[in-house]
Amino acid sequence: MGKQDDGSDEENSTQDERMTWDSPIQFFFTVLGFCVGLGNIWRFPYFCQKNGGGAFVIPFVVMLVIVGMPLLLLELGLGQKLRLGAAAAWPKVHPGLSGVGYGSSVVAMIVGCYYNVIIAWCLFYLWSSFTSELPWSKCPHIYETGENVTECMMSSETQYFWFRTTLESSNSIESFDVLNWKILICLTLAWILVYLILMKGIASSGKVVYFTALFPYMVLTIFFFRGITLKGALTGLQHMFTPKMEMLLKPTVWLDAANQVFYSFGLAFGSIISFGSYNNPKKNCVRDVLMISTANLFTAVYACAVIFSILGFKALHLFTNCMEHDVGILKEQFPEFNDRKIEDIPEDEYLLAVNKMNSSDLHNCSMAKELDSAAGGTGLAFIVMAEVFVQIPLAPLWSILFFLMLLSLGLGSQIGILEGAISTLFDHPRLKYVKKPLLVGIVSLTSYTVGILFCTGSGEYWLTLFDAFGATGLTFIALVELLCVMYVYGHKQFTKDIEEMTGHRPGIYWQVMWRFGSPLLMCTIIVSSIYSMFTKHPTYTSWNQDQAANVELEYPVWTLFVAGLLAVASLIPILIGLGMWMARGCRQEKFGEYEPGFFHRVDTAASTRPMLDSFDVFHEKGMEDNVSRISSDSESDAGLCTQQTKQKNFKLEVLE
């Protein structure tokens, strides 16, 4: 169970009551489990495959240094200094920022609603793997005729199982069809699991993170040693680590790297601030940032190597099947292919024969083409990897391990996402005394209700829309956080705060990145995202049952209104908080006619004398201190949120 800091100063009583981690290891594994999520398994390999193989690691490392590490230290240091969640922390930086924490919570709630649906999919595949023969290894039969389902024969066994058996996909985002009871049951189990983990805060979730953080590495290691023993694995690894340096000239590659770094750290969700708030105020958060960043980079590259070794096996399998088809045609004109195994025919010799024959019946197979066929996201996990398991011995065992790994990764990230939102609500004055289990239950039930939308026939399409637009405001929130800490609170004061906590003053690297590098990069990302949003009509991939294939469709106009609402939802609390602060400032200026600190006696009568007689008692009780930042670069010894205004000595002045 989390410990409490010892403290006797009355002014720090709120902070001293906050729970702390049982150990630094527990904190590290919690943040690592949050940062290292499903994106490391299916998003980073996809970007590598799409953006020049190993060459993509170069912009990834550059963006990690420019935007990832500086923002991670900013949020972690802020939470550790203030010992508050995001909603209560930002008003301490500046009263006009009271809506920033709630903006982060809005994004966390949106993402949490659909992220648990992915966990539900993992649960369904995990349950389906407990069998002697994987259910997606062959096409189902029509009961009346005994023939294979035509839609499955036209596509593939794994595609049919994913789109029709698991998702029961409709033809468009507007066709909700029926409720998918299988996924709804799995979603219910997923939310029960998440609730049990979060119901007591870090006292309960802190124990689970040891499993959710370490188990994926164990499974990745098992898959790595199994993967490199498969035929074609070395070809896949060679394809990954052979950089195509010319791809670095494309701006989109760098933007993909920046987005991957930004989302892999989980910045601007409010979760990092919340995790930091449970730290000992003297903990070395700079060292934590370096360790977490190194672990994140290692995990991304390691997982990519595992995936590419397995993709190499799959690519070789598809290439071999393709060659068998073409060689059967080539034998008529090239008798040297007779009585030879496909494995014994070099690819160069095969391609030379294909070019000479030049027949439209030939598929013109290419190993490089199979390796370059990018598959990311759910397609990589639930179609490509599921197909690989069918082709190796002990298929159910490997499938169980893989989807257990995805489940633990998903839970680790979901714990972090919701912790940011729940801590924000828990720190709200009106909710501070609500029991944590009740608050977590309300959040879980609300998110579960929204998640029912993703259990319909068009559920995956709606999940894609939420994923594409729901977290749009994160980059803007992070930019606001950075600019306000550096230029409103002051980079000198924040540097001093970090030095007081760690004993080391942040050097020139941190100063340059905080003040110039990170803001410029995030502005570039925001501008490019807005440009792309308004110049291209958004599309989504739909499963067409008649064609038994994926088709690209444009979002209907009314769904774009929903997308727009999701995109700006996180910005609304920020604007409201800023507007309320400005309104309070205007009122104070309008009615602030008397000099502050003086009680003006205009007249004395029998009715006013009791009030004046009790003035000394009122003065002794004191007034509640207001914490605020006025100077943007204060050199005072007081750190973030610990500066308190002195009590004013009121004087009785008689106006003649």
Buried (B, 14 or more C-beta within 10 A) or exposed (E): EBEEBEBEEEEBEBBBEBBBBBEBEBBBBBBBBBBBBBBBBBBBBBBBBBBBBBBBBBBBBBBBBBBBBBBBBBBBBBBBBBBBBBBBBBBBBBBBBBBBBBBBBBBBBBBBBBBBBBBBBBBBBBBBBEEEEBBBBEBBEEEEEEEBBEBBEBBBBBBBBBBBBBBBBBBBBEEBEEEBEBBBBBBBBBBEBBBBBBBBBBEBBBBBBBBBBBBBBEBBEBBBEBBBEBEBBEBBBBBBBEBEEEBBEEEEBBBBBBBBBBBBBBBBBBBBBBBBBBBBBEBBBBEBBBBBBEBBBEBBBBBBBBBBBBBBBBBBBBBBEBBEEBBEBBBEEBEEBEEEEBEEBEEEBBBEBBEEBEEEEBEBBBBEEBBEEBBBBBBBBBBBBBBBBBEBEEBBEBBBBBBBBBBBBBBBBBBBBBBBBBBBBBBBEEBEEEEBBEBBBBBBEEBBEBBBBBBBBBBBBBBBBBBBBBBBBBBBBBBBBBBBBBBBBBBBBBBBBBBBBBEEEBEEEBBEBBBEBBBEBBEBBBEBBEEEBEEEEBEBEBBBBEEBBBBEBEBEEEBBEBBEEBBBBBBBBBEBBBEBBEEEEEEEEEEEEEEEEBEEEEEEEEEEEEEEEEEEEEBEEEEEEEBEBEEBEBEEEEBBBBBEEEEEEBEEEEEE
